[in-house]
Amino acid sequence: MTGNSAYSKMFPVSWTELHRDARALAWRLADLGPFKGLVAITRGGLVPAAIVARELNIRLIDTVCCSTYDRMERGGKVELLKGTLAEQDKGAGWLIVDDLVDTGITARAVRALLPQSHFATVYAKPAGRPTVDSYITEVSQDTWILFPWDQEAVMAKTIAELKGGQ
């Protein structure tokens, strides 16, 4: 995990599960469009945004790039590294996509830039849930979501190795 004691559970997500959940999000959003474009929150929102954009046939895709510090603290800082074209009309008619809303720190910063947009995430935790308009799966605040891009395949140990034998 992250070494942060705030997480006591692990929720691993495979590529197949992420694809299924992002498509489910697209189904939920389909009747809300058409959208002018889509804004992915980097980096986690890039993969779900690509899936949602494909499913909703959205061709205009932009990013808002943020770096969050002290993200477990309520007063955490968000540094905006790159804004978006959607800012010129406060996000009206635009869709924002991210992988997860956790504490809501990043979501609140992006909401401030694009207050009239529709904000959607694949996964939501209770502290951040009120900052988004749509999501698919809620997980507890003390759960670490292990996304497929943070995993790697490794050889599993045999039972004998786990028991200390050969």
Residue, then its C-alpha position, 0 to 999 in steps of 0.5 A: m500500500t502507501g505506508n499511510s495508516a489512513y488505509s486499512k483495506m485494499f481494493p485492487v482493480s484490474w484493467t477489465e474491471l476498470h474498463r467495465d466501470a468506465r463504460a458503466l459511467a458512460w451509460r450513466l452520462a449518455d442521456l446528459g449530453p451532448f457535451k461540448g467536450l471532455v476534460a480529463i483530470t491528470r493523471g488518473g483520469l486519463v484512462p477512464a476519460a479515453i473510455v468515456a470519450r469513446e463511448l459517448n463519441i466525444r472528440l474534443i478532449d482536454t486535460v487539467c493538470c494538477s499536483t496535490y500535496d498533503r492530500m490526506e489533510r483537509g487543507g491540502k494544497v493543489e497546484l494547477l500545472k495546466g488549465t483548460l480551454a473549458e475555463q473560458d465558459k466556466g465549464a458550461g456544457w463540458l464533462i470532467v472525468d477522473d478515476l476517483v474522488d477521495t478527499g475532494i481536495t482536487a475535485r474542489a479545485v477543478r470545480a472552482l475552475l469549471p463550476q458549470s461542468h458535469f463532474a464524473t468519477v468512476y470511484a468515490k469515497p464519502a469525503g469527496r462524494p459531494t463534490v461530484d455529480s456522477y460516479i459508479t462505485e463507492v468505497s470506504q474512506d479507509t480503502w486504498i484503490l489499487f489501479p491497474w497502472d500501479q500494479e505489476a505482474v510478479m511470480a507468485k510464491t509457492i505454498a512451500e516458499l511461504k511456509g519457509g520450505q523449498 
